[in-house]
Amino acid sequence: MANVIIIGGGIGGLTTALSLLARGIDVDIYEQSDQLREVGAGIQLGSNGTRVLYALGLEQALTDVAVIPDRRELRHWSSGETWNWFELGAVSALRYGTPHLMLHRGDLHRVLSDAVRKRKSVAISLNKRCIGVEQTKSGAEVRFADGTGAPASYVIGADGIHSEIRKILFGPSNPEFTGVVAWRGLIPMQQLPEHLRRMVGTNWLGPRGFVLHYPVRRGELMNFVGCVERDDWRVESWVTEGVREELAQDYRGWHDDVRRLIGAIPIPYKWALMVRAPMERWSKGRITLLGDACHPTLPFLGQGGVMAIEDGYVLAACLHKYFENPAIALARYEDIRKERTAMVVRKAQENRAMAFEPRLADSNAYAEAIARDWLELRHKERMDWLYAYDATSVDV
Ligand SMILES: Cc1cc2nc3c(=O)[nH]c(=O)nc-3n(C[C@H](O)[C@H](O)[C@H](O)COP(=O)(O)OP(=O)(O)OC[C@H]3O[C@@H](n4cnc5c(N)ncnc54)[C@H](O)[C@@H]3O)c2cc1C
């Protein structure tokens, strides 16, 4: 019997497995997909995320595939006017101890899965869709769609936004559509004009939407994320393809640089953004949840994946300390993580209002709007609580 079973081999599941193995706790991961891969999209890891991954020994492997961006910039949706928003690179590495990274999700996933397999070569089983979980006398047992099952002392549902484990433990989550659709795409950097091929993250601010683009994979690709207010699309999925003309239509009237980026996206994907009510509990008996399975968040803070990373490290520390006492182990985990993740969910929702600033449509008012809400001092006030958090030294 494995010590711990993790359902889901995403960012959260793999980080948790690595954190447990590093503490000498045996673990098996079961992933429903037939291949271990992440969608073609980018992900930003703030210093609070890289702090955890560096502590797990991944500094070199991440540096080999990531971009350490110089800074973030703000640009006006139609005029293209540019503001320096905040410094990253050496400045943020010095301020917070570890850098802010921009990565292709597939690269991050490979770094994590290689590290897990290095510690336990057979830790990850593919083609294993979990359809059931129940408590037993001495632990818990999972059931898979292929008719097999497996027992463990603990089961962790790291199975993402549509979590089956959450549904079994606590019922359906009843998502509500936000009225915002997110577009994603990856652009070969060579296809962009020289002035767009920079190692900076750029937020384009507009009245009914925004665009964020940033370099990934050593600067070989540009990641594009566009969020627009729309009411006609309700599918929450990483793999639903859209049409480039439709994406271009959503950004009609925007600056030429935005339209150039859109024109260079080979396949755009679209995702309807949903919100869910916060959960009062994440655990029952010896079964618990982490990451998007228990606190999915809107992408307006770029922290959903990082929260799953922090969760995994803290959960492993709690299990290590209180393994024989599940009630204490999982209560400590929830106590430590609930407030922080709730704050991230809340702030991401607040940022939504700021990201869709109606006054940006008014050419006389936009500069004031940007000065008030976005510029550096405000940013530091808003972000220090986020990036300075150290999941590796939390007292469990
Ligand atoms: C447009 C957009 C941009 C984002 N940008 C950022 C960003 O810059 N930075 C950031 O930190 N976060 C970002 N996020 C959020 C981030 O992607 C998620 O929070 C993160 O992927 C959650 O990780 P997870 O491991 O909890 O779940 P997932 O990554 O969803 O992994 C869940 C895994 O479980 C598997 N699974 C599901 N059900 C089963 C089952 N029944 N049996 C077995 N396996 C199962 C799935 O196949 C999957 O591999 C963004 C999100 C969006 C939508």
PDBQT file of the ligand as one rigid body, heavy atoms in Angstrom, charges set to zero:
ROOT
HETATM    1  C1  LIG A 401      -5.776  31.827 -19.092  1.00  0.00    +0.000 C 
HETATM    2  C2  LIG A 401      -5.108  31.378 -17.815  1.00  0.00    +0.000 A 
HETATM    3  C3  LIG A 401      -3.848  31.871 -17.475  1.00  0.00    +0.000 A 
HETATM    4  C4  LIG A 401      -3.232  31.456 -16.270  1.00  0.00    +0.000 A 
HETATM    5  N1  LIG A 401      -1.983  31.958 -15.954  1.00  0.00    +0.000 NA
HETATM    6  C5  LIG A 401      -1.395  31.587 -14.795  1.00  0.00    +0.000 A 
HETATM    7  C6  LIG A 401      -0.091  32.096 -14.447  1.00  0.00    +0.000 A 
HETATM    8  O1  LIG A 401       0.526  32.871 -15.173  1.00  0.00    +0.000 OA
HETATM    9  N2  LIG A 401       0.467  31.687 -13.256  1.00  0.00    +0.000 N 
HETATM   10  C7  LIG A 401      -0.176  30.806 -12.415  1.00  0.00    +0.000 A 
HETATM   11  O2  LIG A 401       0.388  30.467 -11.363  1.00  0.00    +0.000 OA
HETATM   12  N3  LIG A 401      -1.403  30.317 -12.730  1.00  0.00    +0.000 NA
HETATM   13  C8  LIG A 401      -2.022  30.659 -13.885  1.00  0.00    +0.000 A 
HETATM   14  N4  LIG A 401      -3.239  30.145 -14.224  1.00  0.00    +0.000 N 
HETATM   15  C9  LIG A 401      -3.886  29.161 -13.294  1.00  0.00    +0.000 C 
HETATM   16  C10 LIG A 401      -3.257  27.771 -13.408  1.00  0.00    +0.000 C 
HETATM   17  O3  LIG A 401      -3.264  27.333 -14.739  1.00  0.00    +0.000 OA
HETATM   18  C11 LIG A 401      -4.009  26.752 -12.554  1.00  0.00    +0.000 C 
HETATM   19  O4  LIG A 401      -4.284  27.313 -11.298  1.00  0.00    +0.000 OA
HETATM   20  C12 LIG A 401      -3.162  25.482 -12.371  1.00  0.00    +0.000 C 
HETATM   21  O5  LIG A 401      -3.042  24.804 -13.591  1.00  0.00    +0.000 OA
HETATM   22  C13 LIG A 401      -3.798  24.558 -11.322  1.00  0.00    +0.000 C 
HETATM   23  O6  LIG A 401      -3.000  23.428 -11.157  1.00  0.00    +0.000 OA
HETATM   24  P1  LIG A 401      -3.615  22.072 -10.608  1.00  0.00    +0.000 P 
HETATM   25  O7  LIG A 401      -2.472  21.116 -10.528  1.00  0.00    +0.000 OA
HETATM   26  O8  LIG A 401      -4.422  22.325  -9.391  1.00  0.00    +0.000 OA
HETATM   27  O9  LIG A 401      -4.660  21.592 -11.720  1.00  0.00    +0.000 OA
HETATM   28  P2  LIG A 401      -4.417  21.205 -13.235  1.00  0.00    +0.000 P 
HETATM   29  O10 LIG A 401      -3.229  21.891 -13.788  1.00  0.00    +0.000 OA
HETATM   30  O11 LIG A 401      -5.731  21.410 -13.927  1.00  0.00    +0.000 OA
HETATM   31  O12 LIG A 401      -4.096  19.634 -13.181  1.00  0.00    +0.000 OA
HETATM   32  C14 LIG A 401      -5.098  18.673 -12.897  1.00  0.00    +0.000 C 
HETATM   33  C15 LIG A 401      -4.644  17.329 -13.460  1.00  0.00    +0.000 C 
HETATM   34  O13 LIG A 401      -5.543  16.314 -12.998  1.00  0.00    +0.000 OA
HETATM   35  C16 LIG A 401      -5.887  15.458 -14.067  1.00  0.00    +0.000 C 
HETATM   36  N5  LIG A 401      -7.214  14.880 -13.758  1.00  0.00    +0.000 N 
HETATM   37  C17 LIG A 401      -8.398  15.526 -13.717  1.00  0.00    +0.000 A 
HETATM   38  N6  LIG A 401      -9.387  14.685 -13.353  1.00  0.00    +0.000 NA
HETATM   39  C18 LIG A 401      -8.805  13.467 -13.160  1.00  0.00    +0.000 A 
HETATM   40  C19 LIG A 401      -9.311  12.188 -12.766  1.00  0.00    +0.000 A 
HETATM   41  N7  LIG A 401     -10.621  12.001 -12.506  1.00  0.00    +0.000 N 
HETATM   42  N8  LIG A 401      -8.448  11.146 -12.666  1.00  0.00    +0.000 NA
HETATM   43  C20 LIG A 401      -7.104  11.344 -12.912  1.00  0.00    +0.000 A 
HETATM   44  N9  LIG A 401      -6.577  12.509 -13.297  1.00  0.00    +0.000 NA
HETATM   45  C21 LIG A 401      -7.415  13.583 -13.406  1.00  0.00    +0.000 A 
HETATM   46  C22 LIG A 401      -5.885  16.378 -15.284  1.00  0.00    +0.000 C 
HETATM   47  O14 LIG A 401      -5.749  15.638 -16.508  1.00  0.00    +0.000 OA
HETATM   48  C23 LIG A 401      -4.680  17.270 -14.998  1.00  0.00    +0.000 C 
HETATM   49  O15 LIG A 401      -3.477  16.702 -15.459  1.00  0.00    +0.000 OA
HETATM   50  C24 LIG A 401      -3.893  30.536 -15.410  1.00  0.00    +0.000 A 
HETATM   51  C25 LIG A 401      -5.150  30.037 -15.755  1.00  0.00    +0.000 A 
HETATM   52  C26 LIG A 401      -5.766  30.455 -16.949  1.00  0.00    +0.000 A 
HETATM   53  C27 LIG A 401      -7.133  29.902 -17.281  1.00  0.00    +0.000 C 
ENDROOT
TORSDOF 0
